[in-house]
Amino acid sequence: MLTYDMGRRGSDTLYAHLYKCLRADIESARLVAGDRLPPKRRLAEHLGVSVITVEAAYRQLLAEGYVESAERRGYFVARGISGRARVARPLVPSHASASGPAHGSGAQRFVPTLPDEEAELGSAGLFSLRNWARITREVLAEEDERSLLGQTDPLGSPRLRAAICRHLAQTRGLAATPDQVVVGAGSKLLDAMLAQLLGRDLCFAVEDPGYPQLRRLYQASGVRVVPVGMDVAGLVVDGLRSNGADVAHVTPSHQFPTGVVMPVGRRYELLAWAAEHPRRYVVEDDYDCEFRLSGLPAPTLQSVDVAGRVIYTNTFTKSLGPAFRVAYAVLPEALARRWRDELSFASGTVGTVDQLVLARVIESGSFERHVNRTRTRCRHLRDQLLLALEGELGVRLADVRSKDAGLHFVLRLELPSGTSDQELERACREAGVPLRAMSGFYAGGEAPEADRHAFVMSYSSLGESDVASVAARLAALVRNAR
C-alpha cells in the first residue's frame, strides 16, 4: 500500500499534497506504466483522509494524463510517463493556488465579443482603481527619484522581474531568474519581438483552431505560418513535422478555443520534438492559468524543459483588466542573453512608474487576493449561467464542454442541419449575447463535423443580473433557428 506523510504538506491542501506525492512516484518510476492505484476507499483509510481527498487527487492525475481509468477496474499509470523526472527539472513547490476542487458543476468564464484578441479571451475581473491609485501615490512618494525618472531597462524593471519570478515559483512551479524575464506592453508586442529574435527564416506553427489574431500577427512579422491540427490531447506533434515547423505556439494549460488541457504524455512528446533540432522552440502561452476553476493548474512545459527550448509567456491583462497592458516572457538562458545583445536597442515599452506599482501589487499580496476573489466570483457566475442555460435550453439542446480549465467553455447546440453558425453568431452579437462560432477560429473558416454548431462562450464580463436575460435571449434565438 502506498504510504505518504500527510502531515508534511506545508500550506498545500490534503488533496494537493497527495496528488504531488503520487505524481512524483510516477515520474520517478516507483509507479510504472500499468500499475494499478489503490482503490480510493482503501487508500483513504490507510492515509487517514477522506475518500473525497483521494478522488480529487486521482481526478487531477487523470486530467493531466498521468493515469488512465478503466470502468469498474480503477485507475492505472499511463504509458510513457514513468521515469520522466530523471530528465526533468525539479519542480518548485506550488502552494498559492492549491485551493482544492470546486464543488458542484464547474464552468468557465464569459468574454465579450469584441474584435480585439484581449476581448476575445476576456478579462476575469477589474483590479480596484482605488487600490492602484493608492499604491501609485506610495511609489511616487517613497521611491528614489532617479529610479522613477531614469532610463527604463529594455528587459523591464529589475524589481518587477524579480516579483514575477517569485510569483511564478509559488503559483506555477516555474524556476527562473530575473535575467530571463522580459516585460512588454502586451502579448502582441512580445510575440512580434520573439519572431524577430528567433529569426524570420523560421516557420511558426499555430494551433488550428486557435487565435486568428496570432496567425495574422506572425504573418505581419514576416515569418511563414502554418496551422497545425488538434486532437483530444492538443496540438498534433506529427503535424509539426509534416509542415516543417520550427516554432510551435501552444496553449497547453487551456487551449483556446477548444478548452483542451494537454496531458503530460503529449507535453513530453512536444518537448522531444523541440529537442530534435537546435533552432526549434515552443512558445508556451499560459494566458489564463490563474483561473482554473476546479483542481490544480497543470504543470507548465517550462518547468520540465531541460533542453532550454520553452519560452513561457503570460499577461496581466486577463487578471487585472484590459487597461493594464503588461505582458512578460520567460526565456531560456541562452535566448535571454541573445535578447539583451540583439534587442536591447529598443527602449522599455512599459513606463517605469507602472512597473514599480505592479511590482508592489504583487509583493504586497494584493494581486493574489484579487485573483482569489475573482476566481470565486467567476465560479459562482459560471454556475449561475450553466443553470440558466440548462433551464432555458434543456439538456437535449445544449452540450457543454471544457467547463473547468479557464476563461471560456464550449457550447454545442442542437440546430437544424442547414443553420448557419455565422448567422447565429451575428444574431447573438446584435442581441448582446457573447457567443462566437467555433468555425471562425479555424484557419480555413470551416469547422469539422465534430465542431459544427459549436460555439465559444465566455462570461467574465457579465454581472449576476445579466445571466438570466442572456440565457433567455440565446434560447429565443435557438428556437427561432429551429
VEXDREN-2710 file (C-alpha; in Angstrom, 1 decimal):
% VEXDREN-2710
k/r/px/py/pz
1/MET/0.0/0.0/0.0
2/LEU/1.3/3.5/-0.9
3/THR/2.3/5.4/2.2
4/TYR/2.8/9.2/2.4
5/ASP/3.2/11.5/5.4
6/MET/0.1/13.7/5.1
7/GLY/1.2/15.9/8.0
8/ARG/4.2/17.2/6.0
9/ARG/2.1/19.1/3.4
10/GLY/3.1/22.6/4.3
11/SER/0.5/25.0/3.1
12/ASP/-0.9/22.6/0.5
13/THR/-4.4/21.1/0.9
14/LEU/-4.6/17.4/1.6
15/TYR/-5.6/16.6/-1.9
16/ALA/-2.9/18.7/-3.5
17/HIS/-0.2/17.1/-1.3
18/LEU/-1.5/13.6/-2.2
19/TYR/-1.6/14.5/-5.9
20/LYS/2.0/15.7/-5.8
21/CYS/3.2/12.6/-3.9
22/LEU/1.6/10.3/-6.5
23/ARG/2.9/12.4/-9.4
24/ALA/6.4/12.2/-8.0
25/ASP/6.2/8.4/-7.7
26/ILE/5.0/8.1/-11.3
27/GLU/7.7/10.4/-12.7
28/SER/10.5/8.7/-10.7
29/ALA/9.2/5.2/-11.9
30/ARG/8.3/4.0/-8.4
31/LEU/5.0/3.5/-10.0
32/VAL/5.3/2.3/-13.6
33/ALA/3.0/2.0/-16.6
34/GLY/0.1/-0.3/-16.0
35/ASP/0.4/-0.2/-12.2
36/ARG/-3.0/0.0/-10.6
37/LEU/-3.5/2.7/-8.0
38/PRO/-5.1/1.6/-4.7
39/PRO/-8.9/1.7/-4.5
40/LYS/-10.0/5.1/-3.3
41/ARG/-11.7/4.0/-0.1
42/ARG/-8.8/1.7/0.9
43/LEU/-6.1/4.4/0.3
44/ALA/-8.2/6.9/2.2
45/GLU/-8.5/4.7/5.2
46/HIS/-4.7/3.9/5.1
47/LEU/-3.7/7.6/4.9
48/GLY/-6.4/8.8/7.3
49/VAL/-8.1/11.2/4.8
50/SER/-11.5/11.3/3.2
51/VAL/-12.4/9.5/0.1
52/ILE/-13.1/12.9/-1.5
53/THR/-9.5/13.8/-1.0
54/VAL/-8.2/10.7/-2.7
55/GLU/-10.8/11.1/-5.5
56/ALA/-9.8/14.7/-6.1
57/ALA/-6.1/13.7/-6.4
58/TYR/-6.9/10.9/-8.8
59/ARG/-9.0/13.2/-10.9
60/GLN/-6.2/15.7/-11.2
61/LEU/-3.8/12.9/-12.3
62/LEU/-6.4/11.8/-14.8
63/ALA/-6.9/15.3/-16.2
64/GLU/-3.1/15.7/-16.7
65/GLY/-2.7/12.3/-18.3
66/TYR/-0.6/10.7/-15.6
67/VAL/-3.2/8.0/-15.1
68/GLU/-5.9/6.3/-17.1
69/SER/-9.2/5.0/-15.8
70/ALA/-11.0/1.8/-16.7
71/GLU/-14.7/1.3/-15.9
72/ARG/-15.1/-0.9/-12.8
73/ARG/-11.4/-1.6/-12.7
74/GLY/-10.0/1.7/-11.3
75/TYR/-7.0/3.9/-12.1
76/PHE/-3.8/2.8/-13.8
77/VAL/-0.5/4.6/-14.5
78/ALA/-0.5/5.8/-18.1
79/ARG/2.1/4.6/-20.7
80/GLY/5.2/6.6/-21.4
81/ILE/5.2/8.7/-18.2
82/SER/7.1/6.9/-15.5
83/GLY/10.8/7.8/-15.2
84/ARG/10.5/11.2/-16.8
85/ALA/11.6/13.0/-13.6
86/ARG/15.1/11.7/-14.2
87/VAL/15.4/14.2/-17.1
88/ALA/13.2/16.9/-15.9
89/ARG/13.8/20.0/-13.8
90/PRO/12.9/19.7/-10.1
91/LEU/9.6/21.4/-9.6
92/VAL/9.4/24.4/-7.2
93/PRO/6.7/23.6/-4.6
94/SER/3.4/25.3/-5.5
95/HIS/1.0/26.4/-2.8
96/ALA/-0.6/29.8/-3.6
97/SER/-3.2/28.3/-5.9
98/ALA/-3.9/25.0/-4.3
99/SER/-7.3/25.9/-3.1
100/GLY/-8.9/22.5/-3.7
101/PRO/-11.5/21.3/-6.1
102/ALA/-14.7/23.3/-6.7
103/HIS/-17.9/21.6/-5.7
104/GLY/-20.9/21.4/-7.9
105/SER/-20.8/21.8/-11.7
106/GLY/-17.7/23.6/-12.9
107/ALA/-17.6/26.1/-15.7
108/GLN/-15.6/28.8/-17.3
109/ARG/-15.9/32.4/-17.7
110/PHE/-17.6/34.6/-20.3
111/VAL/-15.9/37.1/-22.6
112/PRO/-17.3/40.0/-24.6
113/THR/-17.4/39.6/-28.3
114/LEU/-15.1/42.4/-29.5
115/PRO/-12.6/42.5/-32.4
116/ASP/-9.5/42.6/-30.2
117/GLU/-7.8/39.4/-29.1
118/GLU/-7.7/40.5/-25.5
119/ALA/-11.5/40.9/-25.6
120/GLU/-11.9/37.5/-27.2
121/LEU/-10.0/35.9/-24.3
122/GLY/-11.7/38.2/-21.8
123/SER/-10.7/39.8/-18.5
124/ALA/-11.7/37.9/-15.4
125/GLY/-12.1/40.9/-13.2
126/LEU/-11.0/44.6/-12.9
127/PHE/-8.4/45.4/-10.3
128/SER/-9.6/48.2/-7.9
129/LEU/-8.6/51.6/-9.3
130/ARG/-8.7/52.9/-5.8
131/ASN/-6.0/50.4/-4.7
132/TRP/-3.9/51.1/-7.9
133/ALA/-4.1/54.9/-7.2
134/ARG/-3.1/54.4/-3.5
135/ILE/-0.1/52.3/-4.5
136/THR/0.9/54.7/-7.2
137/ARG/0.9/57.5/-4.6
138/GLU/3.1/55.4/-2.4
139/VAL/5.6/54.7/-5.2
140/LEU/5.8/58.4/-6.1
141/ALA/6.3/59.4/-2.5
142/GLU/8.7/56.6/-1.4
143/GLU/10.8/55.5/-4.4
144/ASP/14.1/57.2/-5.3
145/GLU/13.5/60.0/-7.9
146/ARG/16.4/58.7/-10.1
147/SER/14.7/55.2/-10.3
148/LEU/11.4/56.9/-11.3
149/LEU/12.8/59.2/-14.0
150/GLY/15.8/57.3/-15.2
151/GLN/16.2/55.2/-18.4
152/THR/13.9/52.1/-18.4
153/ASP/15.8/48.8/-18.7
154/PRO/15.0/47.3/-22.1
155/LEU/14.0/44.0/-20.4
156/GLY/11.9/45.7/-17.8
157/SER/12.2/46.9/-14.2
158/PRO/14.5/44.5/-12.2
159/ARG/12.2/44.8/-9.3
160/LEU/9.1/43.8/-11.3
161/ARG/11.0/40.9/-13.0
162/ALA/12.0/39.6/-9.6
163/ALA/8.5/39.9/-8.3
164/ILE/7.2/37.9/-11.4
165/CYS/9.8/35.2/-10.7
166/ARG/8.7/34.8/-7.1
167/HIS/5.0/34.7/-8.2
168/LEU/5.7/32.1/-10.9
169/ALA/7.7/29.9/-8.4
170/GLN/4.8/30.0/-5.9
171/THR/1.9/29.5/-8.3
172/ARG/3.3/27.7/-11.4
173/GLY/6.3/25.7/-10.1
174/LEU/8.4/27.6/-12.6
175/ALA/12.0/28.3/-11.7
176/ALA/13.6/31.3/-13.4
177/THR/15.9/34.2/-12.6
178/PRO/15.0/37.9/-13.3
179/ASP/17.6/37.9/-16.1
180/GLN/15.4/35.5/-18.0
181/VAL/12.3/37.7/-17.8
182/VAL/11.3/40.3/-20.4
183/VAL/8.4/42.8/-19.8
184/GLY/6.5/44.3/-22.6
185/ALA/3.3/46.3/-23.4
186/GLY/1.0/43.5/-24.2
187/SER/1.3/39.9/-25.6
188/LYS/1.1/41.0/-29.2
189/LEU/4.3/43.2/-28.9
190/LEU/6.2/40.4/-27.2
191/ASP/5.1/37.8/-29.8
192/ALA/6.3/40.1/-32.6
193/MET/9.7/40.6/-30.9
194/LEU/10.0/36.9/-30.4
195/ALA/9.6/36.4/-34.1
196/GLN/12.4/38.9/-34.7
197/LEU/14.6/37.3/-32.1
198/LEU/14.2/33.7/-33.2
199/GLY/14.5/34.6/-36.9
200/ARG/12.2/35.4/-39.7
201/ASP/13.5/32.4/-41.7
202/LEU/11.9/30.0/-39.3
203/CYS/8.4/28.5/-39.8
204/PHE/5.9/29.2/-36.9
205/ALA/3.1/26.7/-36.2
206/VAL/-0.1/27.8/-34.5
207/GLU/-2.9/25.7/-33.2
208/ASP/-5.9/25.1/-35.5
209/PRO/-8.4/26.1/-34.3
210/GLY/-6.7/28.9/-32.5
211/TYR/-6.3/32.7/-32.2
212/PRO/-6.9/34.3/-35.7
213/GLN/-5.0/37.4/-34.5
214/LEU/-2.0/35.3/-33.6
215/ARG/-1.8/34.0/-37.2
216/ARG/-2.1/37.5/-38.6
217/LEU/0.5/38.9/-36.2
218/TYR/3.1/36.3/-37.1
219/GLN/2.4/36.8/-40.8
220/ALA/2.7/40.6/-40.4
221/SER/6.1/39.9/-38.7
222/GLY/7.3/38.3/-41.9
223/VAL/7.5/34.7/-40.9
224/ARG/5.9/31.7/-42.6
225/VAL/2.9/30.5/-40.5
226/VAL/1.3/27.0/-40.7
227/PRO/-1.8/25.9/-38.9
228/VAL/-1.5/22.5/-37.2
229/GLY/-4.5/20.5/-36.2
230/MET/-5.7/19.4/-32.8
231/ASP/-6.9/16.2/-31.3
232/VAL/-8.3/15.3/-27.9
233/ALA/-4.8/15.7/-26.4
234/GLY/-4.0/19.1/-28.0
235/LEU/-1.6/20.0/-30.8
236/VAL/-0.7/17.0/-33.0
237/VAL/3.1/16.8/-32.9
238/ASP/3.3/14.8/-36.1
239/GLY/1.7/17.8/-37.8
240/LEU/4.7/19.9/-36.8
241/ARG/7.0/17.6/-38.6
242/SER/4.9/17.2/-41.7
243/ASN/4.5/21.0/-42.0
244/GLY/8.2/21.7/-41.5
245/ALA/7.6/23.9/-38.4
246/ASP/10.5/25.3/-36.3
247/VAL/8.5/27.1/-33.6
248/ALA/5.2/25.9/-32.1
249/HIS/3.0/28.4/-30.3
250/VAL/0.7/26.5/-28.0
251/THR/-1.8/27.0/-25.1
252/PRO/-1.3/23.7/-23.2
253/SER/-2.9/24.5/-19.9
254/HIS/-6.2/25.6/-21.5
255/GLN/-6.3/25.6/-25.3
256/PHE/-8.1/28.4/-27.0
257/PRO/-10.8/27.9/-28.1
258/THR/-11.4/24.1/-27.6
259/GLY/-10.6/24.2/-23.8
260/VAL/-8.4/21.1/-24.1
261/VAL/-5.8/20.6/-21.3
262/MET/-2.7/19.0/-22.9
263/PRO/-1.9/15.7/-21.0
264/VAL/1.5/15.0/-19.7
265/GLY/2.3/12.4/-22.4
266/ARG/1.7/14.9/-25.2
267/ARG/3.7/17.5/-23.4
268/TYR/6.8/15.2/-23.3
269/GLU/6.2/14.4/-27.0
270/LEU/6.2/18.1/-27.8
271/LEU/9.4/18.7/-25.8
272/ALA/11.0/15.7/-27.6
273/TRP/10.1/17.3/-31.0
274/ALA/11.7/20.6/-29.9
275/ALA/14.9/18.8/-28.8
276/GLU/15.4/17.2/-32.2
277/HIS/16.9/20.4/-33.8
278/PRO/18.9/23.3/-32.2
279/ARG/16.6/26.0/-33.7
280/ARG/13.3/24.5/-32.6
281/TYR/11.3/26.2/-29.8
282/VAL/8.0/26.0/-28.1
283/VAL/6.2/29.2/-27.1
284/GLU/4.0/28.3/-24.1
285/ASP/1.1/30.7/-23.8
286/ASP/-0.2/30.4/-20.3
287/TYR/-2.8/33.1/-20.8
288/ASP/-5.5/32.3/-18.2
289/CYS/-3.6/30.0/-15.8
290/GLU/-4.9/31.8/-12.7
291/PHE/-8.4/30.9/-13.4
292/ARG/-8.7/27.2/-13.4
293/LEU/-12.0/26.8/-11.5
294/SER/-11.6/23.2/-10.4
295/GLY/-8.5/21.3/-9.3
296/LEU/-4.9/22.4/-9.6
297/PRO/-3.4/24.1/-12.6
298/ALA/-1.5/21.7/-14.9
299/PRO/2.3/22.0/-14.6
300/THR/4.0/24.2/-17.1
301/LEU/6.0/22.9/-20.0
302/GLN/8.8/25.2/-18.9
303/SER/9.1/23.5/-15.5
304/VAL/10.0/20.2/-17.2
305/ASP/12.1/21.5/-20.0
306/VAL/15.7/20.5/-19.7
307/ALA/16.9/21.4/-23.2
308/GLY/16.2/25.2/-22.9
309/ARG/13.5/25.1/-25.7
310/VAL/10.4/26.5/-24.0
311/ILE/9.6/30.2/-24.0
312/TYR/6.9/30.9/-21.3
313/THR/4.6/33.9/-21.9
314/ASN/1.7/35.4/-19.9
315/THR/-0.1/38.7/-19.4
316/PHE/-1.7/40.6/-16.6
317/THR/-4.4/41.8/-18.9
318/LYS/-6.7/38.9/-18.2
319/SER/-6.4/39.1/-14.4
320/LEU/-6.2/42.9/-13.8
321/GLY/-8.3/44.2/-16.7
322/PRO/-7.7/45.5/-20.3
323/ALA/-6.3/48.8/-19.2
324/PHE/-3.3/47.1/-17.7
325/ARG/-1.4/46.1/-20.8
326/VAL/1.6/44.4/-19.2
327/ALA/2.8/41.1/-20.5
328/TYR/6.0/39.1/-19.9
329/ALA/8.1/36.3/-21.3
330/VAL/10.4/33.9/-19.5
331/LEU/13.2/33.0/-21.9
332/PRO/15.7/30.1/-21.8
333/GLU/19.1/31.5/-20.6
334/ALA/20.7/31.4/-24.0
335/LEU/17.8/33.3/-25.6
336/ALA/17.8/35.8/-22.8
337/ARG/21.4/36.6/-23.5
338/ARG/20.6/37.0/-27.2
339/TRP/17.7/39.3/-26.4
340/ARG/19.9/41.6/-24.4
341/ASP/22.7/41.5/-27.1
342/GLU/20.4/41.9/-30.1
343/LEU/17.2/43.7/-29.0
344/SER/18.4/46.0/-26.2
345/PHE/18.5/48.9/-28.6
346/ALA/14.7/49.1/-28.1
347/SER/13.6/51.1/-25.1
348/GLY/11.4/49.6/-22.5
349/THR/7.8/49.6/-23.6
350/VAL/6.1/49.9/-20.2
351/GLY/6.5/53.0/-18.1
352/THR/8.8/52.8/-15.0
353/VAL/6.1/54.0/-12.6
354/ASP/3.5/51.4/-13.8
355/GLN/6.1/48.7/-13.5
356/LEU/7.0/49.7/-9.9
357/VAL/3.4/49.9/-9.0
358/LEU/2.7/46.4/-10.4
359/ALA/5.7/45.1/-8.5
360/ARG/4.3/46.4/-5.3
361/VAL/0.9/45.0/-6.1
362/ILE/2.5/41.5/-6.4
363/GLU/4.8/41.9/-3.5
364/SER/2.1/43.0/-1.1
365/GLY/-0.2/40.1/-1.9
366/SER/-2.8/42.4/-3.4
367/PHE/-2.6/40.6/-6.7
368/GLU/-3.1/37.1/-5.2
369/ARG/-6.0/38.3/-3.1
370/HIS/-7.6/39.9/-6.2
371/VAL/-7.2/36.7/-8.2
372/ASN/-8.7/34.6/-5.4
373/ARG/-11.7/36.9/-5.1
374/THR/-12.2/37.0/-8.9
375/ARG/-11.9/33.2/-9.1
376/THR/-14.6/32.8/-6.5
377/ARG/-16.8/35.3/-8.3
378/CYS/-16.4/33.7/-11.6
379/ARG/-17.0/30.2/-10.3
380/HIS/-20.3/31.4/-8.8
381/LEU/-21.2/33.3/-12.0
382/ARG/-20.4/30.2/-14.1
383/ASP/-22.6/28.0/-12.1
384/GLN/-25.5/30.5/-12.4
385/LEU/-25.0/30.7/-16.1
386/LEU/-25.0/26.9/-16.6
387/LEU/-28.1/26.6/-14.5
388/ALA/-29.8/29.3/-16.5
389/LEU/-28.8/27.7/-19.8
390/GLU/-30.0/24.3/-18.7
391/GLY/-33.3/25.8/-17.7
392/GLU/-33.8/27.7/-20.9
393/LEU/-32.3/25.3/-23.5
394/GLY/-32.8/21.9/-21.8
395/VAL/-30.3/19.1/-21.6
396/ARG/-31.2/18.0/-25.2
397/LEU/-30.4/21.3/-26.8
398/ALA/-27.1/22.1/-25.3
399/ASP/-23.9/20.2/-24.7
400/VAL/-21.3/22.0/-22.6
401/ARG/-17.6/21.0/-22.9
402/SER/-14.4/22.1/-21.2
403/LYS/-16.1/23.8/-18.2
404/ASP/-13.3/23.8/-15.7
405/ALA/-10.0/24.9/-17.2
406/GLY/-10.2/28.7/-17.6
407/LEU/-11.9/31.7/-19.1
408/HIS/-14.3/30.1/-21.5
409/PHE/-16.3/27.0/-22.3
410/VAL/-17.6/25.4/-25.5
411/LEU/-21.4/25.1/-26.0
412/ARG/-22.7/22.8/-28.7
413/LEU/-26.2/23.4/-29.8
414/GLU/-28.7/21.1/-31.5
415/LEU/-29.6/23.1/-34.6
416/PRO/-31.2/22.1/-38.0
417/SER/-28.6/20.9/-40.5
418/GLY/-29.0/24.0/-42.7
419/THR/-28.5/26.5/-39.9
420/SER/-25.5/28.8/-40.4
421/ASP/-23.3/29.1/-37.3
422/GLN/-22.1/32.5/-38.6
423/GLU/-25.7/33.8/-38.9
424/LEU/-26.5/32.7/-35.3
425/GLU/-23.3/34.4/-34.1
426/ARG/-24.3/37.6/-35.9
427/ALA/-27.8/37.4/-34.3
428/CYS/-26.3/36.8/-30.9
429/ARG/-24.0/39.8/-31.3
430/GLU/-26.9/42.0/-32.2
431/ALA/-28.8/40.7/-29.2
432/GLY/-25.9/41.3/-26.8
433/VAL/-25.2/37.6/-26.3
434/PRO/-21.4/37.0/-26.3
435/LEU/-21.2/33.8/-28.4
436/ARG/-18.6/33.0/-31.1
437/ALA/-18.9/30.3/-33.7
438/MET/-16.1/27.7/-33.4
439/SER/-15.7/27.8/-37.2
440/GLY/-14.3/31.3/-37.0
441/PHE/-11.2/30.0/-35.2
442/TYR/-10.2/27.6/-37.9
443/ALA/-7.7/28.7/-40.5
444/GLY/-9.9/27.8/-43.3
445/GLY/-13.0/29.3/-41.8
446/GLU/-14.8/25.9/-41.8
447/ALA/-15.3/23.6/-38.8
448/PRO/-15.2/19.8/-39.0
449/GLU/-18.3/17.9/-38.2
450/ALA/-17.4/17.5/-34.5
451/ASP/-17.3/21.3/-34.1
452/ARG/-20.3/22.1/-36.3
453/HIS/-22.8/24.1/-34.2
454/ALA/-20.2/24.5/-31.5
455/PHE/-19.7/28.0/-30.0
456/VAL/-17.3/29.6/-27.6
457/MET/-19.0/31.2/-24.7
458/SER/-17.4/33.4/-22.1
459/TYR/-18.9/35.2/-19.1
460/SER/-16.4/37.1/-17.0
461/SER/-17.8/40.4/-18.4
462/LEU/-21.3/39.6/-17.2
463/GLY/-22.9/40.7/-14.0
464/GLU/-25.1/38.4/-12.0
465/SER/-28.1/40.4/-13.1
466/ASP/-27.3/39.7/-16.7
467/VAL/-27.2/35.9/-16.6
468/ALA/-30.9/35.2/-16.8
469/SER/-31.5/37.6/-19.7
470/VAL/-28.5/36.4/-21.7
471/ALA/-29.7/32.8/-21.3
472/ALA/-33.2/33.7/-22.3
473/ARG/-32.1/35.7/-25.3
474/LEU/-29.9/32.8/-26.5
475/ALA/-32.7/30.3/-26.1
476/ALA/-35.1/32.5/-28.1
477/LEU/-32.5/32.7/-30.9
478/VAL/-32.0/29.0/-30.9
479/ARG/-35.8/28.4/-31.0
480/ASN/-36.1/30.8/-34.0
481/ALA/-33.3/28.8/-35.8
482/ARG/-35.2/25.6/-35.2
END
